[in-house]
Amino acid sequence: MKKAILWCFSLAMLFMLFAVVSVAAAATTPAAQEFVNLIDFSATDWGDHTYDSETGTLTLTGNDTKDYFTTVLDGISDGKIKLKNGTEKNFSELTFVLEATISAKSQVWQVPFIVFAKNDDTTMEYHFRNTLNNMYVFKNTETVISETGIGYVADGTPYKAIIQVKGNDYSVRTDSGEFSNTAEKENAWTEDLTPCFGIGARAVAGSVFSDMKMYIKDVEIANYIVDMKVNAPAYVEKGAALTGVTADVKYADGSTATLSQDELTISGFSSAVSGKKEIVVSAETLNQTASARAEVTVETRTDLADFAAADYGKNEYDPATGEVILYGDDSTVYIPTVLDGITDGKLKLKDGTEKNISELTFVTRMTVTPAATGGWTVPFMVFSQGKDAQLDSHVRVNMNGGGTPAYVMCRYNDETGWHEDVKTEIGAPNQSEGISYTVTSEMTGSHLKYILEIGGQTYVSEFDVKFKDEAWTGIPCIAFGDRTNADSVISDMQFYVKGVELDNYAKSLTVQTAPADVMQGEELAGGSFLLTMLDGTTQTLTLDDFTISGFDKNAVGKQTVTVSKQNLNGVISATFEIGVEEYVDEVVSYRVSTSKAEYEQGEEFDVSSLVAEEVYESGAVKSVQTSASDFTVSGYDKDKAGKQTVKVMFRGTEYSLQITVHASGKARGCGSAVTGVSVLASTFLVAGILCLMVMEKGKKKPL
């Protein structure tokens, strides 16, 4: 019994020792190294194929072309890989592994394939014809190097291809749920081939690749750039420099960085000619030149907006930066443009032709930094305006996963009231607080191309706009506002016509010096105005160069005056305020005269004959009601015959009057004869005859 107990105890101890040793062994076993995927999905040009970055799936078009993924190896020119331990190895010394899951759409030979090595003349390719249950390794798609039967796989059923390449050796393994087979070949080729990852499909579209990997087996590579994404402006004006290019890079160790344009090399760009340009952006690290491509469109632009002339209301506009801080009062700021003055719906071109506004493509663009995110009260951009309606863009950032954040809306009034119709929606991933986004609309008549650039992604939607079930007939414009949140920022505002050069329209009219305020009844005078043309030339104009409206010289108070000038088939105008002051005609002096300038000797001076008048600033003269006490007379001598100067003092001012005192009994012509004859009917005729006789004798003409 004791022996049995001792034996059981020994056996238990043995099991415990074994367990401890096993655990210790497991604890010291190094963890499997995580591979570094050498494929740069961001930098790869997918050609006509469709790549979904969210799912990592690639759908082939079946156009019988070979398309190559961008890999770390592409940027290495000396055929060597630097390792994390400081050493380096030739490509041919390393084992490269390619993996992909394939759902094939095939018809006999029309199968998808993987290119796993190439040089300038030769490719090594893996083909699997699932309908014939065979996989092949081809040289240049034609020469079969190896062939292996592996069993049937239904059309569209996923299977996994694993290709291993080292120097001139390769092995191909195809795995699915029910079969596994391997084709191996040593010294399969003698050419100096470089491992790669390429794809193609003969003619049948719809094959899908997923879970695509390319890595180096059993080594840790140095900190190469393994992913590179270029951020470049979508549009550059013809003749302008390319600026603002950056690259987001990911390194083999998982770290990331954003490289500035100064750290990059850019080729393939010229702004001398309009059109789309594919630029190549490169960055140097170790013995690698990592590169990626981006598309930039060089535009012939004719800028049409006059941002300095806009009425920004309560919003804050900085002319130095062109930024606007929005007040958030649900008002809209409209920027004056050349289109405002067009009267016939046409634009004249530099080449002498003309086009309807609806035939041209107008671009409205701005960058928005919203002050608040997640709600409906967002800043908006208006890009076309029709009768009682407008088209605008709303972007709701940081939706917390709910809803689609970008809208094109038609807002309008009709007989039934106010409407907000959503014309299109664009879904975008959740964005963080403080993000900026750029909205662009390209409008040609009723056709809209709407572009949202947000979070490093570009979303494009094109459609025809209808308003009340009819084609949109609005006029392009640039305007913006914010519902209720203050402090959103609008920047980089642009409004231009694409692809054509307009005739030399007037772009802006600025009031340099407004005419001075006037008195009631006066005409406007003075002032200077600066006219700026589309070609940049300027003219200084005066009031004489304009048609003036809104001014009434007889209306007292502030008036808004508009000056306008015909320009080609448009009108350019500007406004200013003028004050019309009430005119008060003030007395500036008096005049004193007399209605009696002749006296008889001994006759007293007749004060009642004095007449006083007021002289006004305007030149008007008015009589003054006076009495004898208003005058003080001096210098008159009733006994002295002849001419006398009489002094009259009136309201503090002395006036001089010339009078004549006639001697008593002296004939004084007809007037004296008439006044000196007794008024008797019997002698009146005699006196008249005597008067005539005296006048004839003195050679006087009768009165």
Secondary structure, DSSP 8 states (H G I E B T S, - for coil): -HHHHHHHHHHHHHHHHHHHHHHHHHHHS---------B-TTT---TTSEEETTTTEEE----S--EE--BGGGGBSSSEEEBTTS-EEEGGGS-EEEEEEEE----TT--EEEEEEE-SS-EEEEEEETTTTEEEEEETTTEEEEEEE-----TT-EEEEEEEEETTEEEEEEE-SS-EEEEEESS---S--EEEEEEEESS----EEEEEEEEETT--B-S-EEEEEEE--SEEETT------EEEEEETTS-EEEE-GGG-EEES--SSS-EEEEEEEEEEETTEEEEEEEEEEEE-EEE-B-GGG---TTSEEETTTTEEE---SS-EEE--BGGGGBSSSEEEBTTS-EEEGGGSEEEEEEEEE-SS-SSS--EEEEEEEETTEEEEEEE----TT-S--EEEEEEEEETTEEEEEEEEEE------TT--EEEEEEEETTEEEEEEEETTEEEEEEEE-EETTEE---EEEEEEEESS-TT-EEEEEEEEEES--B---EEEEEEEE----EETT------EEEEEETTS-EEEE-GGGSEEES--TTS-EEEEEEEEEEETTEEEEEEEEEEEE-----EEEEEEEES--EEETT----GGGEEEEEEETTS-EEE----GGGEEEES--TT--EEEEEEEEETTEEEEEEEEEE-TT---HHHHHHHHS---TTTHHHHHHHHHHHHHHTT----
